[in-house]
């Protein structure tokens, strides 16, 4: 990439980062189908640990379902007023066990297939299992995808909010998903903001960045 192109891309990305905020109220205006596809593509192309992509992106835009989802999120207006909700479901512990169908399917895509993948994966899996961290590790992947979707949406001029407060059983019921196989990692809502953007508050670089070498 030429320096001029690189500079433009970097500036455009940072501008989206600088202007994005947690929007709590949205206008009653639907999103364009192409914009929804773009947001979901930002999620689909996101990186994940070991490239396993343990997520399923479930979208809701129907007003009745959005109101039900809002109730399951303890009445948050950010949910009930949004034009789109993306519920990011992630796999539970069983899917990550060596020999699982999920692991075999995902690893078959990589050079060397499952057997080569397992040599690299098994040690880390055993570490996570010994620390009882498999489910939290799976959930953390949802945050990577969510961040990319929110930044991508802002690049289109759309607002968003990440939702962590929800009654998981109710959300799974709305989505028709099995609690035995999936858990809700995170919910992200999108739309045209109907509130004044708040000033970005961040610590200065010198307060949070340490240049070790």
PyMOL CGO cylinders between C-alpha atoms (Angstrom):
from pymol import cmd
from pymol.cgo import CYLINDER

trace = [
    CYLINDER, 0.00, 0.00, 0.00, 1.29, 3.46, -0.95, 0.3, 1, 1, 1, 1, 1, 1,
    CYLINDER, 1.29, 3.46, -0.95, 2.07, 5.89, 1.87, 0.3, 1, 1, 1, 1, 1, 1,
    CYLINDER, 2.07, 5.89, 1.87, -0.81, 8.19, 0.87, 0.3, 1, 1, 1, 1, 1, 1,
    CYLINDER, -0.81, 8.19, 0.87, -3.29, 5.31, 0.85, 0.3, 1, 1, 1, 1, 1, 1,
    CYLINDER, -3.29, 5.31, 0.85, -1.91, 4.04, 4.14, 0.3, 1, 1, 1, 1, 1, 1,
    CYLINDER, -1.91, 4.04, 4.14, -2.30, 7.46, 5.71, 0.3, 1, 1, 1, 1, 1, 1,
    CYLINDER, -2.30, 7.46, 5.71, -5.88, 7.82, 4.51, 0.3, 1, 1, 1, 1, 1, 1,
    CYLINDER, -5.88, 7.82, 4.51, -6.87, 4.36, 5.71, 0.3, 1, 1, 1, 1, 1, 1,
    CYLINDER, -6.87, 4.36, 5.71, -5.27, 4.94, 9.10, 0.3, 1, 1, 1, 1, 1, 1,
    CYLINDER, -5.27, 4.94, 9.10, -6.94, 8.33, 9.53, 0.3, 1, 1, 1, 1, 1, 1,
    CYLINDER, -6.94, 8.33, 9.53, -10.33, 6.95, 8.48, 0.3, 1, 1, 1, 1, 1, 1,
    CYLINDER, -10.33, 6.95, 8.48, -10.07, 4.06, 10.93, 0.3, 1, 1, 1, 1, 1, 1,
    CYLINDER, -10.07, 4.06, 10.93, -9.00, 6.29, 13.83, 0.3, 1, 1, 1, 1, 1, 1,
    CYLINDER, -9.00, 6.29, 13.83, -11.84, 8.69, 13.03, 0.3, 1, 1, 1, 1, 1, 1,
    CYLINDER, -11.84, 8.69, 13.03, -14.32, 5.84, 13.40, 0.3, 1, 1, 1, 1, 1, 1,
    CYLINDER, -14.32, 5.84, 13.40, -12.68, 4.87, 16.70, 0.3, 1, 1, 1, 1, 1, 1,
    CYLINDER, -12.68, 4.87, 16.70, -12.74, 8.46, 17.97, 0.3, 1, 1, 1, 1, 1, 1,
    CYLINDER, -12.74, 8.46, 17.97, -16.40, 9.08, 17.15, 0.3, 1, 1, 1, 1, 1, 1,
    CYLINDER, -16.40, 9.08, 17.15, -17.90, 5.76, 18.21, 0.3, 1, 1, 1, 1, 1, 1,
    CYLINDER, -17.90, 5.76, 18.21, -19.69, 5.81, 21.55, 0.3, 1, 1, 1, 1, 1, 1,
    CYLINDER, -19.69, 5.81, 21.55, -22.09, 3.62, 23.51, 0.3, 1, 1, 1, 1, 1, 1,
    CYLINDER, -22.09, 3.62, 23.51, -25.37, 4.83, 22.06, 0.3, 1, 1, 1, 1, 1, 1,
    CYLINDER, -25.37, 4.83, 22.06, -28.32, 4.21, 24.38, 0.3, 1, 1, 1, 1, 1, 1,
    CYLINDER, -28.32, 4.21, 24.38, -31.23, 5.44, 22.23, 0.3, 1, 1, 1, 1, 1, 1,
    CYLINDER, -31.23, 5.44, 22.23, -31.98, 5.00, 18.52, 0.3, 1, 1, 1, 1, 1, 1,
    CYLINDER, -31.98, 5.00, 18.52, -34.25, 6.56, 15.91, 0.3, 1, 1, 1, 1, 1, 1,
    CYLINDER, -34.25, 6.56, 15.91, -37.07, 4.46, 14.45, 0.3, 1, 1, 1, 1, 1, 1,
    CYLINDER, -37.07, 4.46, 14.45, -35.24, 3.96, 11.16, 0.3, 1, 1, 1, 1, 1, 1,
    CYLINDER, -35.24, 3.96, 11.16, -34.34, 0.56, 9.69, 0.3, 1, 1, 1, 1, 1, 1,
    CYLINDER, -34.34, 0.56, 9.69, -30.87, -0.30, 8.43, 0.3, 1, 1, 1, 1, 1, 1,
    CYLINDER, -30.87, -0.30, 8.43, -30.14, -0.95, 4.78, 0.3, 1, 1, 1, 1, 1, 1,
    CYLINDER, -30.14, -0.95, 4.78, -29.67, -4.64, 4.00, 0.3, 1, 1, 1, 1, 1, 1,
    CYLINDER, -29.67, -4.64, 4.00, -26.21, -3.95, 2.55, 0.3, 1, 1, 1, 1, 1, 1,
    CYLINDER, -26.21, -3.95, 2.55, -25.18, -2.24, 5.79, 0.3, 1, 1, 1, 1, 1, 1,
    CYLINDER, -25.18, -2.24, 5.79, -26.32, -5.25, 7.81, 0.3, 1, 1, 1, 1, 1, 1,
    CYLINDER, -26.32, -5.25, 7.81, -24.33, -7.56, 5.54, 0.3, 1, 1, 1, 1, 1, 1,
    CYLINDER, -24.33, -7.56, 5.54, -21.28, -5.33, 5.97, 0.3, 1, 1, 1, 1, 1, 1,
    CYLINDER, -21.28, -5.33, 5.97, -21.55, -5.37, 9.78, 0.3, 1, 1, 1, 1, 1, 1,
    CYLINDER, -21.55, -5.37, 9.78, -21.86, -9.15, 9.80, 0.3, 1, 1, 1, 1, 1, 1,
    CYLINDER, -21.86, -9.15, 9.80, -18.91, -9.47, 7.43, 0.3, 1, 1, 1, 1, 1, 1,
    CYLINDER, -18.91, -9.47, 7.43, -16.82, -7.43, 9.87, 0.3, 1, 1, 1, 1, 1, 1,
    CYLINDER, -16.82, -7.43, 9.87, -17.69, -10.05, 12.47, 0.3, 1, 1, 1, 1, 1, 1,
    CYLINDER, -17.69, -10.05, 12.47, -17.12, -13.03, 10.20, 0.3, 1, 1, 1, 1, 1, 1,
    CYLINDER, -17.12, -13.03, 10.20, -13.67, -11.85, 9.16, 0.3, 1, 1, 1, 1, 1, 1,
    CYLINDER, -13.67, -11.85, 9.16, -12.54, -11.22, 12.73, 0.3, 1, 1, 1, 1, 1, 1,
    CYLINDER, -12.54, -11.22, 12.73, -9.64, -13.18, 14.21, 0.3, 1, 1, 1, 1, 1, 1,
    CYLINDER, -9.64, -13.18, 14.21, -10.21, -15.87, 16.81, 0.3, 1, 1, 1, 1, 1, 1,
    CYLINDER, -10.21, -15.87, 16.81, -7.98, -18.03, 18.98, 0.3, 1, 1, 1, 1, 1, 1,
    CYLINDER, -7.98, -18.03, 18.98, -6.58, -20.95, 16.96, 0.3, 1, 1, 1, 1, 1, 1,
    CYLINDER, -6.58, -20.95, 16.96, -8.80, -19.77, 14.09, 0.3, 1, 1, 1, 1, 1, 1,
    CYLINDER, -8.80, -19.77, 14.09, -11.70, -21.79, 15.50, 0.3, 1, 1, 1, 1, 1, 1,
    CYLINDER, -11.70, -21.79, 15.50, -14.39, -19.13, 15.01, 0.3, 1, 1, 1, 1, 1, 1,
    CYLINDER, -14.39, -19.13, 15.01, -16.51, -20.45, 17.90, 0.3, 1, 1, 1, 1, 1, 1,
    CYLINDER, -16.51, -20.45, 17.90, -19.31, -18.00, 17.20, 0.3, 1, 1, 1, 1, 1, 1,
    CYLINDER, -19.31, -18.00, 17.20, -22.75, -17.87, 15.63, 0.3, 1, 1, 1, 1, 1, 1,
    CYLINDER, -22.75, -17.87, 15.63, -24.12, -14.42, 14.78, 0.3, 1, 1, 1, 1, 1, 1,
    CYLINDER, -24.12, -14.42, 14.78, -27.89, -14.34, 15.34, 0.3, 1, 1, 1, 1, 1, 1,
    CYLINDER, -27.89, -14.34, 15.34, -29.62, -11.21, 14.05, 0.3, 1, 1, 1, 1, 1, 1,
    CYLINDER, -29.62, -11.21, 14.05, -32.90, -9.70, 15.21, 0.3, 1, 1, 1, 1, 1, 1,
    CYLINDER, -32.90, -9.70, 15.21, -34.59, -6.73, 13.54, 0.3, 1, 1, 1, 1, 1, 1,
    CYLINDER, -34.59, -6.73, 13.54, -38.27, -7.53, 13.98, 0.3, 1, 1, 1, 1, 1, 1,
    CYLINDER, -38.27, -7.53, 13.98, -39.84, -4.95, 16.33, 0.3, 1, 1, 1, 1, 1, 1,
    CYLINDER, -39.84, -4.95, 16.33, -41.77, -7.49, 18.38, 0.3, 1, 1, 1, 1, 1, 1,
    CYLINDER, -41.77, -7.49, 18.38, -38.68, -9.63, 18.89, 0.3, 1, 1, 1, 1, 1, 1,
    CYLINDER, -38.68, -9.63, 18.89, -36.58, -6.57, 19.66, 0.3, 1, 1, 1, 1, 1, 1,
    CYLINDER, -36.58, -6.57, 19.66, -39.00, -5.63, 22.43, 0.3, 1, 1, 1, 1, 1, 1,
    CYLINDER, -39.00, -5.63, 22.43, -38.81, -9.19, 23.79, 0.3, 1, 1, 1, 1, 1, 1,
    CYLINDER, -38.81, -9.19, 23.79, -35.03, -9.03, 23.64, 0.3, 1, 1, 1, 1, 1, 1,
    CYLINDER, -35.03, -9.03, 23.64, -35.11, -5.66, 25.39, 0.3, 1, 1, 1, 1, 1, 1,
    CYLINDER, -35.11, -5.66, 25.39, -37.13, -7.20, 28.22, 0.3, 1, 1, 1, 1, 1, 1,
    CYLINDER, -37.13, -7.20, 28.22, -34.59, -10.05, 28.45, 0.3, 1, 1, 1, 1, 1, 1,
    CYLINDER, -34.59, -10.05, 28.45, -31.91, -7.36, 28.74, 0.3, 1, 1, 1, 1, 1, 1,
    CYLINDER, -31.91, -7.36, 28.74, -33.60, -5.91, 31.84, 0.3, 1, 1, 1, 1, 1, 1,
    CYLINDER, -33.60, -5.91, 31.84, -35.52, -3.26, 29.92, 0.3, 1, 1, 1, 1, 1, 1,
    CYLINDER, -35.52, -3.26, 29.92, -32.55, -1.48, 28.37, 0.3, 1, 1, 1, 1, 1, 1,
    CYLINDER, -32.55, -1.48, 28.37, -33.76, 1.16, 25.90, 0.3, 1, 1, 1, 1, 1, 1,
    CYLINDER, -33.76, 1.16, 25.90, -30.60, 0.67, 23.87, 0.3, 1, 1, 1, 1, 1, 1,
    CYLINDER, -30.60, 0.67, 23.87, -31.93, -2.75, 22.92, 0.3, 1, 1, 1, 1, 1, 1,
    CYLINDER, -31.93, -2.75, 22.92, -35.64, -2.09, 22.49, 0.3, 1, 1, 1, 1, 1, 1,
    CYLINDER, -35.64, -2.09, 22.49, -35.10, 1.03, 20.35, 0.3, 1, 1, 1, 1, 1, 1,
    CYLINDER, -35.10, 1.03, 20.35, -32.26, -0.29, 18.15, 0.3, 1, 1, 1, 1, 1, 1,
    CYLINDER, -32.26, -0.29, 18.15, -32.78, -1.23, 14.52, 0.3, 1, 1, 1, 1, 1, 1,
    CYLINDER, -32.78, -1.23, 14.52, -30.68, -4.39, 14.74, 0.3, 1, 1, 1, 1, 1, 1,
    CYLINDER, -30.68, -4.39, 14.74, -29.37, -6.70, 17.43, 0.3, 1, 1, 1, 1, 1, 1,
    CYLINDER, -29.37, -6.70, 17.43, -26.59, -9.21, 16.84, 0.3, 1, 1, 1, 1, 1, 1,
    CYLINDER, -26.59, -9.21, 16.84, -26.53, -11.88, 19.52, 0.3, 1, 1, 1, 1, 1, 1,
    CYLINDER, -26.53, -11.88, 19.52, -23.15, -13.56, 19.45, 0.3, 1, 1, 1, 1, 1, 1,
    CYLINDER, -23.15, -13.56, 19.45, -23.49, -17.15, 20.61, 0.3, 1, 1, 1, 1, 1, 1,
    CYLINDER, -23.49, -17.15, 20.61, -20.34, -19.12, 21.37, 0.3, 1, 1, 1, 1, 1, 1,
    CYLINDER, -20.34, -19.12, 21.37, -19.60, -22.79, 21.82, 0.3, 1, 1, 1, 1, 1, 1,
    CYLINDER, -19.60, -22.79, 21.82, -19.53, -24.35, 25.28, 0.3, 1, 1, 1, 1, 1, 1,
    CYLINDER, -19.53, -24.35, 25.28, -16.78, -26.51, 26.77, 0.3, 1, 1, 1, 1, 1, 1,
    CYLINDER, -16.78, -26.51, 26.77, -17.74, -29.78, 25.07, 0.3, 1, 1, 1, 1, 1, 1,
    CYLINDER, -17.74, -29.78, 25.07, -17.06, -28.38, 21.60, 0.3, 1, 1, 1, 1, 1, 1,
    CYLINDER, -17.06, -28.38, 21.60, -13.40, -27.77, 22.47, 0.3, 1, 1, 1, 1, 1, 1,
    CYLINDER, -13.40, -27.77, 22.47, -12.61, -31.26, 23.71, 0.3, 1, 1, 1, 1, 1, 1,
    CYLINDER, -12.61, -31.26, 23.71, -10.03, -33.06, 21.53, 0.3, 1, 1, 1, 1, 1, 1,
    CYLINDER, -10.03, -33.06, 21.53, -11.94, -35.39, 19.24, 0.3, 1, 1, 1, 1, 1, 1,
    CYLINDER, -11.94, -35.39, 19.24, -15.13, -33.31, 19.13, 0.3, 1, 1, 1, 1, 1, 1,
    CYLINDER, -15.13, -33.31, 19.13, -16.95, -32.94, 15.83, 0.3, 1, 1, 1, 1, 1, 1,
    CYLINDER, -16.95, -32.94, 15.83, -16.63, -29.16, 16.07, 0.3, 1, 1, 1, 1, 1, 1,
    CYLINDER, -16.63, -29.16, 16.07, -12.86, -29.30, 16.52, 0.3, 1, 1, 1, 1, 1, 1,
    CYLINDER, -12.86, -29.30, 16.52, -12.43, -31.80, 13.68, 0.3, 1, 1, 1, 1, 1, 1,
    CYLINDER, -12.43, -31.80, 13.68, -14.55, -29.73, 11.28, 0.3, 1, 1, 1, 1, 1, 1,
    CYLINDER, -14.55, -29.73, 11.28, -12.78, -26.47, 12.03, 0.3, 1, 1, 1, 1, 1, 1,
    CYLINDER, -12.78, -26.47, 12.03, -9.25, -27.89, 11.99, 0.3, 1, 1, 1, 1, 1, 1,
    CYLINDER, -9.25, -27.89, 11.99, -9.82, -29.81, 8.74, 0.3, 1, 1, 1, 1, 1, 1,
    CYLINDER, -9.82, -29.81, 8.74, -9.55, -26.46, 6.95, 0.3, 1, 1, 1, 1, 1, 1,
    CYLINDER, -9.55, -26.46, 6.95, -5.96, -25.89, 8.10, 0.3, 1, 1, 1, 1, 1, 1,
    CYLINDER, -5.96, -25.89, 8.10, -2.71, -27.18, 6.54, 0.3, 1, 1, 1, 1, 1, 1,
    CYLINDER, -2.71, -27.18, 6.54, -2.08, -30.70, 7.81, 0.3, 1, 1, 1, 1, 1, 1,
    CYLINDER, -2.08, -30.70, 7.81, -5.64, -31.10, 9.04, 0.3, 1, 1, 1, 1, 1, 1,
    CYLINDER, -5.64, -31.10, 9.04, -6.79, -32.26, 12.45, 0.3, 1, 1, 1, 1, 1, 1,
    CYLINDER, -6.79, -32.26, 12.45, -3.73, -34.31, 13.44, 0.3, 1, 1, 1, 1, 1, 1,
    CYLINDER, -3.73, -34.31, 13.44, -1.29, -31.43, 12.92, 0.3, 1, 1, 1, 1, 1, 1,
    CYLINDER, -1.29, -31.43, 12.92, -3.68, -28.97, 14.56, 0.3, 1, 1, 1, 1, 1, 1,
    CYLINDER, -3.68, -28.97, 14.56, -4.09, -31.20, 17.62, 0.3, 1, 1, 1, 1, 1, 1,
    CYLINDER, -4.09, -31.20, 17.62, -0.33, -31.26, 18.28, 0.3, 1, 1, 1, 1, 1, 1,
    CYLINDER, -0.33, -31.26, 18.28, -0.38, -27.48, 18.65, 0.3, 1, 1, 1, 1, 1, 1,
    CYLINDER, -0.38, -27.48, 18.65, -3.75, -27.24, 20.39, 0.3, 1, 1, 1, 1, 1, 1,
    CYLINDER, -3.75, -27.24, 20.39, -3.73, -29.96, 23.02, 0.3, 1, 1, 1, 1, 1, 1,
    CYLINDER, -3.73, -29.96, 23.02, -1.28, -28.31, 25.43, 0.3, 1, 1, 1, 1, 1, 1,
    CYLINDER, -1.28, -28.31, 25.43, -3.18, -25.04, 25.50, 0.3, 1, 1, 1, 1, 1, 1,
    CYLINDER, -3.18, -25.04, 25.50, -6.49, -26.85, 25.88, 0.3, 1, 1, 1, 1, 1, 1,
    CYLINDER, -6.49, -26.85, 25.88, -5.17, -28.77, 28.89, 0.3, 1, 1, 1, 1, 1, 1,
    CYLINDER, -5.17, -28.77, 28.89, -3.91, -25.52, 30.41, 0.3, 1, 1, 1, 1, 1, 1,
    CYLINDER, -3.91, -25.52, 30.41, -7.31, -23.86, 29.99, 0.3, 1, 1, 1, 1, 1, 1,
    CYLINDER, -7.31, -23.86, 29.99, -9.08, -26.91, 31.39, 0.3, 1, 1, 1, 1, 1, 1,
    CYLINDER, -9.08, -26.91, 31.39, -6.80, -27.03, 34.43, 0.3, 1, 1, 1, 1, 1, 1,
    CYLINDER, -6.80, -27.03, 34.43, -7.64, -23.38, 35.15, 0.3, 1, 1, 1, 1, 1, 1,
    CYLINDER, -7.64, -23.38, 35.15, -11.38, -23.84, 34.47, 0.3, 1, 1, 1, 1, 1, 1,
    CYLINDER, -11.38, -23.84, 34.47, -11.12, -21.14, 31.81, 0.3, 1, 1, 1, 1, 1, 1,
    CYLINDER, -11.12, -21.14, 31.81, -12.50, -22.81, 28.69, 0.3, 1, 1, 1, 1, 1, 1,
    CYLINDER, -12.50, -22.81, 28.69, -15.88, -21.09, 28.76, 0.3, 1, 1, 1, 1, 1, 1,
    CYLINDER, -15.88, -21.09, 28.76, -14.41, -17.66, 29.54, 0.3, 1, 1, 1, 1, 1, 1,
    CYLINDER, -14.41, -17.66, 29.54, -11.90, -18.20, 26.71, 0.3, 1, 1, 1, 1, 1, 1,
    CYLINDER, -11.90, -18.20, 26.71, -14.75, -19.01, 24.34, 0.3, 1, 1, 1, 1, 1, 1,
    CYLINDER, -14.75, -19.01, 24.34, -16.74, -15.97, 25.43, 0.3, 1, 1, 1, 1, 1, 1,
    CYLINDER, -16.74, -15.97, 25.43, -13.74, -13.68, 24.99, 0.3, 1, 1, 1, 1, 1, 1,
    CYLINDER, -13.74, -13.68, 24.99, -13.72, -14.44, 21.26, 0.3, 1, 1, 1, 1, 1, 1,
    CYLINDER, -13.72, -14.44, 21.26, -17.11, -12.73, 20.96, 0.3, 1, 1, 1, 1, 1, 1,
    CYLINDER, -17.11, -12.73, 20.96, -15.59, -9.46, 22.14, 0.3, 1, 1, 1, 1, 1, 1,
    CYLINDER, -15.59, -9.46, 22.14, -13.06, -9.47, 19.30, 0.3, 1, 1, 1, 1, 1, 1,
    CYLINDER, -13.06, -9.47, 19.30, -15.80, -9.81, 16.70, 0.3, 1, 1, 1, 1, 1, 1,
    CYLINDER, -15.80, -9.81, 16.70, -18.02, -7.28, 18.49, 0.3, 1, 1, 1, 1, 1, 1,
    CYLINDER, -18.02, -7.28, 18.49, -15.29, -4.62, 18.51, 0.3, 1, 1, 1, 1, 1, 1,
    CYLINDER, -15.29, -4.62, 18.51, -14.74, -5.00, 14.78, 0.3, 1, 1, 1, 1, 1, 1,
    CYLINDER, -14.74, -5.00, 14.78, -18.47, -4.86, 14.04, 0.3, 1, 1, 1, 1, 1, 1,
    CYLINDER, -18.47, -4.86, 14.04, -18.94, -1.70, 16.12, 0.3, 1, 1, 1, 1, 1, 1,
    CYLINDER, -18.94, -1.70, 16.12, -15.98, 0.07, 14.53, 0.3, 1, 1, 1, 1, 1, 1,
    CYLINDER, -15.98, 0.07, 14.53, -17.08, -1.07, 11.09, 0.3, 1, 1, 1, 1, 1, 1,
    CYLINDER, -17.08, -1.07, 11.09, -20.59, 0.22, 11.73, 0.3, 1, 1, 1, 1, 1, 1,
    CYLINDER, -20.59, 0.22, 11.73, -19.27, 3.62, 12.78, 0.3, 1, 1, 1, 1, 1, 1,
    CYLINDER, -19.27, 3.62, 12.78, -17.32, 3.80, 9.51, 0.3, 1, 1, 1, 1, 1, 1,
    CYLINDER, -17.32, 3.80, 9.51, -20.76, 3.70, 7.84, 0.3, 1, 1, 1, 1, 1, 1,
    CYLINDER, -20.76, 3.70, 7.84, -22.11, 6.41, 10.14, 0.3, 1, 1, 1, 1, 1, 1,
    CYLINDER, -22.11, 6.41, 10.14, -24.05, 3.96, 12.31, 0.3, 1, 1, 1, 1, 1, 1,
    CYLINDER, -24.05, 3.96, 12.31, -24.09, 3.84, 16.09, 0.3, 1, 1, 1, 1, 1, 1,
    CYLINDER, -24.09, 3.84, 16.09, -23.85, 0.84, 18.38, 0.3, 1, 1, 1, 1, 1, 1,
    CYLINDER, -23.85, 0.84, 18.38, -23.72, -0.43, 21.94, 0.3, 1, 1, 1, 1, 1, 1,
    CYLINDER, -23.72, -0.43, 21.94, -22.35, -3.62, 23.47, 0.3, 1, 1, 1, 1, 1, 1,
    CYLINDER, -22.35, -3.62, 23.47, -24.80, -5.28, 25.87, 0.3, 1, 1, 1, 1, 1, 1,
    CYLINDER, -24.80, -5.28, 25.87, -23.50, -7.50, 28.68, 0.3, 1, 1, 1, 1, 1, 1,
    CYLINDER, -23.50, -7.50, 28.68, -26.55, -7.37, 30.95, 0.3, 1, 1, 1, 1, 1, 1,
    CYLINDER, -26.55, -7.37, 30.95, -29.09, -10.01, 29.95, 0.3, 1, 1, 1, 1, 1, 1,
    CYLINDER, -29.09, -10.01, 29.95, -30.95, -13.04, 31.23, 0.3, 1, 1, 1, 1, 1, 1,
    CYLINDER, -30.95, -13.04, 31.23, -29.16, -15.71, 29.25, 0.3, 1, 1, 1, 1, 1, 1,
    CYLINDER, -29.16, -15.71, 29.25, -31.94, -18.31, 29.39, 0.3, 1, 1, 1, 1, 1, 1,
    CYLINDER, -31.94, -18.31, 29.39, -34.48, -15.82, 28.06, 0.3, 1, 1, 1, 1, 1, 1,
    CYLINDER, -34.48, -15.82, 28.06, -32.18, -14.73, 25.23, 0.3, 1, 1, 1, 1, 1, 1,
    CYLINDER, -32.18, -14.73, 25.23, -31.50, -18.33, 24.21, 0.3, 1, 1, 1, 1, 1, 1,
    CYLINDER, -31.50, -18.33, 24.21, -35.25, -18.95, 24.26, 0.3, 1, 1, 1, 1, 1, 1,
    CYLINDER, -35.25, -18.95, 24.26, -35.91, -16.02, 21.93, 0.3, 1, 1, 1, 1, 1, 1,
    CYLINDER, -35.91, -16.02, 21.93, -33.23, -17.33, 19.57, 0.3, 1, 1, 1, 1, 1, 1,
    CYLINDER, -33.23, -17.33, 19.57, -34.39, -20.95, 19.80, 0.3, 1, 1, 1, 1, 1, 1,
    CYLINDER, -34.39, -20.95, 19.80, -30.86, -22.01, 20.77, 0.3, 1, 1, 1, 1, 1, 1,
    CYLINDER, -30.86, -22.01, 20.77, -29.83, -24.94, 22.96, 0.3, 1, 1, 1, 1, 1, 1,
    CYLINDER, -29.83, -24.94, 22.96, -28.33, -24.05, 26.35, 0.3, 1, 1, 1, 1, 1, 1,
    CYLINDER, -28.33, -24.05, 26.35, -26.48, -27.38, 26.27, 0.3, 1, 1, 1, 1, 1, 1,
    CYLINDER, -26.48, -27.38, 26.27, -24.43, -26.38, 23.24, 0.3, 1, 1, 1, 1, 1, 1,
    CYLINDER, -24.43, -26.38, 23.24, -24.28, -22.57, 23.20, 0.3, 1, 1, 1, 1, 1, 1,
    CYLINDER, -24.28, -22.57, 23.20, -23.91, -19.66, 25.56, 0.3, 1, 1, 1, 1, 1, 1,
    CYLINDER, -23.91, -19.66, 25.56, -24.46, -15.97, 24.88, 0.3, 1, 1, 1, 1, 1, 1,
    CYLINDER, -24.46, -15.97, 24.88, -21.08, -14.28, 24.64, 0.3, 1, 1, 1, 1, 1, 1,
    CYLINDER, -21.08, -14.28, 24.64, -22.32, -10.76, 24.00, 0.3, 1, 1, 1, 1, 1, 1,
    CYLINDER, -22.32, -10.76, 24.00, -25.14, -8.81, 22.36, 0.3, 1, 1, 1, 1, 1, 1,
    CYLINDER, -25.14, -8.81, 22.36, -24.44, -5.81, 20.14, 0.3, 1, 1, 1, 1, 1, 1,
    CYLINDER, -24.44, -5.81, 20.14, -27.13, -3.40, 18.95, 0.3, 1, 1, 1, 1, 1, 1,
    CYLINDER, -27.13, -3.40, 18.95, -26.93, -1.04, 15.98, 0.3, 1, 1, 1, 1, 1, 1,
    CYLINDER, -26.93, -1.04, 15.98, -28.91, 1.81, 14.51, 0.3, 1, 1, 1, 1, 1, 1,
    CYLINDER, -28.91, 1.81, 14.51, -29.11, 5.53, 13.86, 0.3, 1, 1, 1, 1, 1, 1,
    CYLINDER, -29.11, 5.53, 13.86, -28.43, 7.25, 17.17, 0.3, 1, 1, 1, 1, 1, 1,
    CYLINDER, -28.43, 7.25, 17.17, -31.12, 9.51, 18.59, 0.3, 1, 1, 1, 1, 1, 1,
    CYLINDER, -31.12, 9.51, 18.59, -28.99, 11.25, 21.20, 0.3, 1, 1, 1, 1, 1, 1,
    CYLINDER, -28.99, 11.25, 21.20, -26.12, 13.72, 21.31, 0.3, 1, 1, 1, 1, 1, 1,
    CYLINDER, -26.12, 13.72, 21.31, -22.78, 11.91, 20.98, 0.3, 1, 1, 1, 1, 1, 1,
    CYLINDER, -22.78, 11.91, 20.98, -20.80, 12.10, 24.19, 0.3, 1, 1, 1, 1, 1, 1,
    CYLINDER, -20.80, 12.10, 24.19, -17.26, 13.38, 24.40, 0.3, 1, 1, 1, 1, 1, 1,
    CYLINDER, -17.26, 13.38, 24.40, -14.68, 10.63, 24.15, 0.3, 1, 1, 1, 1, 1, 1,
    CYLINDER, -14.68, 10.63, 24.15, -13.01, 10.17, 27.53, 0.3, 1, 1, 1, 1, 1, 1,
    CYLINDER, -13.01, 10.17, 27.53, -9.75, 8.25, 27.49, 0.3, 1, 1, 1, 1, 1, 1,
    CYLINDER, -9.75, 8.25, 27.49, -6.58, 8.27, 29.55, 0.3, 1, 1, 1, 1, 1, 1,
    CYLINDER, -6.58, 8.27, 29.55, -3.59, 9.98, 27.86, 0.3, 1, 1, 1, 1, 1, 1,
    CYLINDER, -3.59, 9.98, 27.86, -1.05, 7.67, 26.19, 0.3, 1, 1, 1, 1, 1, 1,
    CYLINDER, -1.05, 7.67, 26.19, 1.59, 8.28, 28.86, 0.3, 1, 1, 1, 1, 1, 1,
    CYLINDER, 1.59, 8.28, 28.86, -0.79, 7.04, 31.57, 0.3, 1, 1, 1, 1, 1, 1,
    CYLINDER, -0.79, 7.04, 31.57, -1.47, 3.64, 30.03, 0.3, 1, 1, 1, 1, 1, 1,
    CYLINDER, -1.47, 3.64, 30.03, 1.35, 2.86, 27.60, 0.3, 1, 1, 1, 1, 1, 1,
    CYLINDER, 1.35, 2.86, 27.60, 4.73, 1.55, 28.76, 0.3, 1, 1, 1, 1, 1, 1,
    CYLINDER, 4.73, 1.55, 28.76, 7.50, 1.24, 26.18, 0.3, 1, 1, 1, 1, 1, 1,
    CYLINDER, 7.50, 1.24, 26.18, 9.55, -1.62, 27.65, 0.3, 1, 1, 1, 1, 1, 1,
    CYLINDER, 9.55, -1.62, 27.65, 12.18, -1.70, 24.92, 0.3, 1, 1, 1, 1, 1, 1,
]
cmd.load_cgo(trace, "trace")
